[in-house]
Amino acid sequence: MRVRYLNIGDPIAFGFETPGHLIHAVERALHDGHNGYGPSAGLASAREAVAAEHTAHGWPIDPDRVLITAGTSEGIELALTALLDADSEVLVPMPTYPLYTAVVAKLGARSLYYRTDPERGWTPDLDHLAAIVTPATRALVIIDPNNPTGATYPASVRRALLEFAEGHGLAILADEVYADLGYEGPVSPLGGFNPDAPVISFSSLSKAYLAPGWRTGWMAIGRSPALDDVAGAIRKLADGRLCSTVPMQYAVTAALTGDRSHQQRFRAALKTRATLTGDSLRAMAGVSCMTPTAGFYAMPKVALPPGRTDEDYVLGLLRATGVLCVYGSGFGLPPSEGYLRIVFLASPDELVEIYRLMSEFNADFLR
Ligand SMILES: Cc1ncc(COP(=O)(O)O)c(C=O)c1O
């Protein structure tokens, strides 16, 4: 049986192509001999491009507060390592992107899951945040646009999150890797709502620039003096790993200063798939799903029979149909709630077939 992989968010695996001008920028760098170590914080041209990008979107950033990293992932790891010690806690959304909880566990610190509410477009539950924060809490992770839910947060929620974090003296880790993939256009940086708030933002070439295998991204640290020590610690940690891949850093400048028409096409392709996904899933008995507003993930809920878990559903679906998605408990949700995450990057025709297979399986499994 053919396995239909709906489990990994890699657009290249589904035929989307890295823009030619980024490939040329890397090729040119390789041929021009930029193959030695580079500055550990990143090439000045790439850092300036990141700073200019945020500044143009209303979040003034100094290039000295930018680091080029091995994807969003390395930035997240550097920031958490700099911020946390073994007694600290971090507020992480539920469901979450699992890297956060993995790094927090590795550091011996503790993740506190805060609820995001499927009934309110998967937005963070501020009352729950207020109920679980403690004096040991150091940081608030915000993933907006969100993986795995496909949500984007309204301005009122973004402002309330900033106020909450500032009120409790928390650093804000803003995962903005899907910011350019809002279907109605790019989502502005969280830091723009208050440039003095202690925001550290992460992004990369992986998603909106279609080059995940290059492992190239960036982090920007807001100007708040509350982040000066953390910025210093992050720079030291970055010194220790020498530098991120040098030829690819030339693509950061090309990406942020060059043609972005590929993003318009990509957003339109994603919106078509998101609508098809939301409509098809809601048409199935026992399934609910918010239509995503950004990115390429959806998080439906299936009404599980008593005693069954989300893992039972996902493994049953895989065995019966070859369709592979990820169970919600992999993102921190309770296994009995019946959530799963679907990557909807496949072609619309393929998605129609996938949702037909799911519907057939449901008729048997959800009975
Ligand atoms: C929310 C989120 N953050 C970070 C990453 C890691 O991305 P990168 O390839 O930039 O390390 C991903 C990848 O799926 C993601 O979904």
The ligand as a MOL file (V3000), in Angstrom:
LIG
                    3D

  0  0  0     0  0            999 V3000
M  V30 BEGIN CTAB
M  V30 COUNTS 16 16 0 0 0
M  V30 BEGIN ATOM
M  V30 1 C 6.3370 26.5070 14.6670 0
M  V30 2 C 7.6390 26.0360 14.1080 0
M  V30 3 N 8.7780 26.5210 14.6190 0
M  V30 4 C 9.9650 26.1240 14.1560 0
M  V30 5 C 10.0900 25.1880 13.1470 0
M  V30 6 C 11.4480 24.7730 12.6950 0
M  V30 7 O 11.7690 25.3760 11.4920 0
M  V30 8 P 13.2190 25.5590 10.9320 0
M  V30 9 O 13.3130 24.6970 9.7160 0
M  V30 10 O 13.3110 27.0160 10.5980 0
M  V30 11 O 14.2030 25.1700 11.9740 0
M  V30 12 C 8.9300 24.6510 12.5740 0
M  V30 13 C 9.0140 23.6110 11.5210 0
M  V30 14 O 8.0800 22.9170 11.2210 0
M  V30 15 C 7.6770 25.0800 13.0800 0
M  V30 16 O 6.5450 24.5970 12.5810 0
M  V30 END ATOM
M  V30 BEGIN BOND
M  V30 1 1 1 2
M  V30 2 1 2 3
M  V30 3 2 2 15
M  V30 4 2 3 4
M  V30 5 1 4 5
M  V30 6 1 5 6
M  V30 7 2 5 12
M  V30 8 1 6 7
M  V30 9 1 7 8
M  V30 10 2 8 9
M  V30 11 1 8 10
M  V30 12 1 8 11
M  V30 13 1 12 13
M  V30 14 1 12 15
M  V30 15 2 13 14
M  V30 16 1 15 16
M  V30 END BOND
M  V30 END CTAB
M  END
